[in-house]
């Protein structure tokens, strides 16, 4: 098992004590000061690691809370997100300008083909107006 920084610093301090290290000699003063610095740095890094772990835990909790809030506000859950991908097969109701019959067509037919009324056989085109698209109403033009 690997030792953390505080344990390593304590191990080195123990080695110094066991070697009858003289902290009053010229070299000893430098090494003792370096050892004090090492212990202080190890303690600071450990505090930062703990604070970072706590921040990640809190961030995960906030993320989960935001997911719950989004689900509550918009009624979206994982099943709804899967259902949204099926919206490509949406159909639109189109009213024939000749006889008034209402017909359901898919988006590809609506955008790429001239429409023919199945009731009266009249051919007509669709013009999409931006402000009316948002409301779901599709204006038609007779050509």
Buried (B, 14 or more C-beta within 10 A) or exposed (E): EEEEBEEBBBEBBEEBEEEEBEBEEEEEEEBBEEBEEBBEEBEEEEEEEEEEEEEEEEEEEEEEEEEEEEEEEEEBEEEEEEEEEEEEEEEBEBBBBBEEEEBEBEEEBBEEEEBEBEEEEBEBEBEEEEEEEEEEEBEBEEE
